[in-house]
Amino acid sequence: MSTRFGEIPGTGFEVVDPAFAACFVGHARVERLWTGARWSEGPAWFAAGRYLVWSDIPNNRMLRWDETNGEVSVFRSPSGNSNGNTVDRQGRLVTCEHLQRRVTRTEYDGSITVLADKYGGARLNSPNDVVVKSDGSIWFTDPSYGILSDYEGERADPELPCNVYRIDPDGSLAVVADDFVMPNGLAFSPDESHLYVSDTGATHQADGPRHLRKLAVSADGQSLATDSVFATCQAGLFDGFRLDDEGRVWTSTDEGIHCYANDGTLIGKILIPEGVANLVFGGAKRNRLFICGTTSLYSVYVTARACTPG
């Protein structure tokens, strides 16, 4: 199933602000590691095994890229039309599933534990993206994309608003934000004082949001306080994103990756020849970006490092 590629024409680094020049070395190049998906999403890096897991949502499968030999194999099929994935602090896979409308954890023995599928007795919509906080709580977004049609899940009427949720270590579920149109990607700042959440409401409202919001985390670490618009997308929509250890935001767009300084200034781009849905830092030094393009998996080395694992 493996297909290897070299440098891809039309890709590369575009410096918007001089500060971006320090984020890469001049001879670094974008590589296409594999192609053959319908809609790639949710990459998660497993350092101990030196492999990447990601979702191919319409094909109802999860794929696995092995750093040791470059091979790609099917990690799980069917996958419940999995979307976002992450790795918890114990090295376990946490997954958002559209079809079963739930968040799950894959245990060390391969069994699957359901972490959340209902709130107040009503079914979740279609959990989209997920992040784990250092206290063990799991935060996820729940837009309705997976129930709008049968392409990425199963058509159904929503039973709940499109919220952002927190799962506590004891299993309790709470709404942490209820004022998004379509909450999508999310990630914490390096010190976890802020939660960033993208809103892709423009997919279903003519003048809907296409921005990234920055929400302050309250002193108790369990709720959100003040927030502001961090950045508005200049090329399509922000979907998934990650932060590096200096607080820069690396986010997906229709033209590849956009990199924002921690004050919201766009400083640079990594151009990809197809729309990008998500990305993750990986590799031994957490300085290799793995990029989920629409049909393909790409990678590029940068000088930045991830602020959190997986």
C-alpha positions in Angstrom: 0.0 0.0 0.0 3.0 2.3 0.3 3.8 4.9 -2.3 6.9 7.2 -2.0 7.3 10.6 -3.5 10.0 13.2 -3.7 9.8 17.0 -3.8 6.4 18.3 -5.0 6.4 21.2 -7.4 4.5 24.2 -6.2 5.1 23.6 -2.6 7.4 25.4 -0.2 7.8 28.1 2.4 6.4 31.6 1.7 7.7 34.3 4.1 5.1 37.0 4.9 6.9 38.5 7.8 10.7 38.2 8.4 10.1 36.4 11.7 9.1 33.3 9.7 12.5 32.9 8.2 13.7 31.5 11.5 11.1 28.8 11.4 12.8 26.7 8.7 16.1 26.0 7.0 16.6 27.0 3.4 17.0 23.5 2.0 14.0 22.0 3.8 11.4 20.6 1.3 7.8 19.4 1.5 7.5 15.6 0.9 4.5 13.7 -0.1 4.6 10.5 1.9 1.5 8.8 0.5 -1.7 9.4 -1.5 -5.0 7.6 -2.0 -7.4 9.0 0.6 -10.8 10.8 0.0 -10.6 13.2 2.9 -7.6 13.0 5.3 -8.0 14.3 8.8 -7.0 13.9 12.4 -3.2 13.0 12.5 -1.8 11.8 15.8 1.9 10.9 16.4 2.9 8.0 18.6 6.5 8.6 19.6 7.1 5.2 21.2 6.2 3.3 18.0 7.5 6.0 15.6 4.3 6.0 13.6 1.5 8.3 12.6 -2.3 7.5 12.7 -4.8 9.5 10.7 -8.4 9.3 9.5 -9.7 8.9 6.0 -13.3 9.9 6.9 -15.4 9.0 3.8 -13.5 5.7 3.4 -14.4 4.8 7.0 -10.9 3.8 7.9 -7.8 4.9 9.9 -4.4 4.7 8.3 -0.9 4.2 9.8 2.4 5.5 8.5 5.5 3.8 9.8 8.6 6.1 10.1 11.0 3.1 10.2 10.2 2.0 6.6 7.8 4.5 5.1 5.0 1.9 4.8 1.3 2.8 5.0 -1.2 0.2 6.3 -4.8 0.2 7.5 -4.9 0.8 11.2 -8.6 0.3 11.7 -11.5 -0.4 9.3 -14.3 0.3 9.8 -13.4 3.2 12.0 -16.8 4.7 12.7 -16.0 7.5 10.2 -13.3 8.7 12.6 -12.2 12.3 12.3 -10.0 14.0 14.9 -7.4 12.0 16.9 -5.0 12.7 19.7 -2.7 10.9 22.1 -3.4 11.2 25.9 -0.7 11.5 28.5 -0.6 7.7 28.9 0.1 7.1 25.2 -3.4 6.0 24.3 -5.4 7.0 21.2 -8.4 9.2 21.7 -10.7 9.4 18.7 -13.8 11.4 17.5 -16.2 9.2 15.6 -18.9 10.6 13.3 -20.9 7.4 12.7 -21.4 6.4 16.3 -21.4 10.1 17.3 -19.0 9.6 20.2 -15.5 10.1 21.6 -13.5 6.9 22.3 -10.2 5.8 23.7 -8.3 2.8 22.4 -6.8 0.9 25.3 -3.4 -0.8 25.4 -5.0 -4.2 24.5 -6.9 -2.7 21.5 -10.2 -2.6 23.2 -12.3 0.6 22.8 -13.8 2.6 25.7 -16.6 5.0 25.0 -15.8 8.3 26.8 -18.8 10.4 25.7 -21.7 9.8 23.4 -24.6 11.7 25.1 -25.1 14.9 27.0 -28.2 15.4 29.1 -29.7 12.2 27.6 -29.4 13.5 24.0 -26.9 12.2 21.4 -23.9 14.2 20.5 -23.8 15.5 16.9 -20.5 14.3 15.4 -17.5 14.9 17.5 -14.8 16.5 15.3 -11.5 17.3 17.0 -10.1 16.6 20.4 -7.2 17.6 22.7 -6.0 16.4 26.1 -5.1 18.8 28.9 -2.3 18.1 31.4 -4.8 17.4 34.2 -6.2 14.5 32.2 -9.4 16.2 31.0 -10.4 15.8 27.4 -11.8 18.7 25.4 -13.6 18.2 22.1 -15.7 20.1 19.5 -19.1 18.8 18.4 -20.3 20.4 15.1 -23.0 18.7 12.9 -20.8 17.9 9.9 -21.0 14.1 10.3 -24.9 14.0 10.4 -25.5 16.5 7.5 -25.2 13.7 4.9 -24.2 10.1 4.5 -20.7 11.0 3.1 -18.8 11.3 6.4 -21.3 9.6 8.7 -25.0 9.0 8.7 -27.6 11.7 8.1 -29.7 12.5 11.1 -31.3 15.4 12.9 -29.2 17.2 15.5 -30.3 16.7 19.1 -27.9 19.2 20.6 -26.4 22.6 19.7 -22.9 22.6 18.3 -20.9 23.0 21.6 -17.4 22.6 22.9 -17.2 20.0 25.7 -14.9 18.9 28.5 -14.7 15.3 29.8 -13.2 15.2 33.3 -11.1 12.2 34.5 -14.0 10.9 36.5 -16.0 10.7 33.2 -18.4 13.6 33.8 -19.2 15.7 30.7 -19.7 19.5 30.7 -20.3 22.2 28.1 -17.5 24.8 28.1 -18.6 26.9 25.1 -22.0 27.2 23.5 -21.7 30.2 21.3 -20.0 28.7 18.2 -21.7 28.1 14.9 -19.5 25.2 13.8 -16.7 24.6 16.4 -13.9 22.7 14.7 -10.2 22.4 15.5 -8.9 23.2 19.0 -5.6 23.4 20.9 -4.2 24.8 24.1 -1.5 27.3 24.4 1.8 26.0 25.8 1.0 27.0 29.4 -2.7 26.0 29.0 -3.8 29.5 29.9 -5.8 29.8 26.7 -7.8 27.5 24.4 -7.9 28.2 20.7 -10.9 27.0 18.8 -11.7 27.5 15.1 -15.2 28.3 13.9 -16.0 27.1 10.3 -19.6 28.4 10.4 -19.1 30.0 6.9 -19.7 26.5 5.4 -23.4 26.9 6.3 -23.9 30.6 6.7 -23.2 33.2 3.9 -21.5 35.5 6.4 -20.6 32.9 8.9 -17.4 32.8 10.9 -14.1 31.7 9.4 -11.9 32.6 12.2 -9.9 31.3 15.1 -10.9 32.3 18.6 -8.6 32.6 21.7 -10.4 31.9 24.9 -8.9 32.4 28.4 -9.0 29.4 30.7 -10.3 30.2 34.1 -8.2 29.8 37.2 -10.0 26.5 38.0 -8.7 25.1 34.7 -12.2 23.8 33.9 -14.1 26.7 32.3 -13.5 29.5 29.8 -13.6 33.2 30.5 -12.9 36.1 28.2 -12.3 35.5 24.5 -11.3 37.3 21.3 -10.9 36.6 17.6 -7.3 35.6 17.2 -7.2 35.5 13.4 -9.5 35.4 10.4 -8.7 32.9 7.6 -7.5 34.5 4.3 -7.7 31.3 2.3 -10.8 29.2 2.8 -11.3 28.1 6.4 -9.2 27.2 9.4 -9.8 23.5 10.4 -7.3 21.7 12.5 -4.2 23.3 13.9 -1.3 23.0 16.5 0.8 25.3 18.5 4.6 25.2 18.9 6.5 25.7 22.1 6.9 29.5 21.4 3.1 29.9 21.1 3.0 30.2 17.3 -0.2 28.8 15.7 0.3 26.5 12.7 -3.1 26.1 11.1 -4.7 24.4 8.1 -6.1 26.4 5.2 -7.2 25.9 1.6 -3.7 26.7 0.3 -1.7 24.7 2.9 -0.4 25.8 6.3 -0.5 29.3 7.7 1.7 30.2 10.6 0.7 33.0 13.0 2.8 34.7 15.7 1.3 34.6 19.2 -0.1 38.1 18.7 -2.2 36.9 15.7 0.1 38.2 12.9 0.4 36.0 9.9 4.1 35.5 9.4 4.3 32.7 6.8 2.9 29.9 4.8 3.7 26.4 3.7 2.1 25.8 0.4 0.5 22.5 -0.4 -1.1 21.6 -3.8 -4.5 20.7 -2.2 -6.6 21.8 0.7 -5.3 20.9 4.1 -7.6 19.7 7.0 -5.2 19.1 9.8 -1.6 18.7 10.9 0.5 17.5 13.8 4.1 17.8 15.0 6.0 14.5 15.2 9.3 12.8 14.8 12.0 12.2 17.4 12.4 15.9 18.1 8.8 16.9 17.5 9.9 19.2 14.7 8.5 17.4 11.7 5.1 18.6 10.5 2.8 15.9 9.3 0.1 17.4 7.1 -3.2 15.9 6.0 -4.0 17.2 2.6 -7.3 16.2 1.0 -6.0 13.0 -0.6 -2.5 12.8 0.6 -0.1 12.8 3.6 2.7 15.3 3.5 5.6 16.2 5.8 8.2 18.9 6.2 10.9 19.6 8.8 10.8 23.0 10.6 12.8 24.5 13.4 9.8 24.9 15.6 8.9 22.2 18.1 5.5 21.0 19.4 4.3 22.3 22.7 2.6 19.0 23.6 2.9 15.4 22.4 0.7 13.9 19.7 
